[in-house]
Amino acid sequence: MDSKERARRCAHYAMEKKGYNIRILEIGRLSDLADFLVFVSGNSDRQVQAIAEAVRLGLKRNEGTPPLAVEGMREGRWVLIDYGDVMVHVFQQPVRDFYDLEGMWSEAAEVPSSDRRENRGEKSAGRQ
């Protein structure tokens, strides 16, 4: 699976747990950090944890891809899942707004996921 498809699969698994305001940014031409960043919001620490776990397990079980690292799962305010070529950030929306990582990558191209329903969350009034 290529990096773009991995990013889309991450977005799909996040959407299955009602993650919202999902964005995929292609940063490979701007940085060596990763090829794609996936941003997802959840409403509570438990939902953030559930979204992150769904992404982790979905890629591991269905795609055979375990993450290189997972940070922040215990707190559930901001979970980072690192796949090397794809980094997934699952936030509570206030934390996402505060750190504004997407603003840091404003020059990055946004990649549509294969399923655009991910932006229909109940609190999707934020950036889309």
PyMOL commands that set and color helices and strands:
alter all, ss='L'
color gray80, all
select helices_A, chain A and resi 3-16+45-63+93-99+101-104+116-119
alter helices_A, ss='H'
color red, helices_A
select strands_A, chain A and resi 20-26+36-42+69-71+78-82+86-92+109-110
alter strands_A, ss='S'
color yellow, strands_A
deselect
rebuild
show_as cartoon
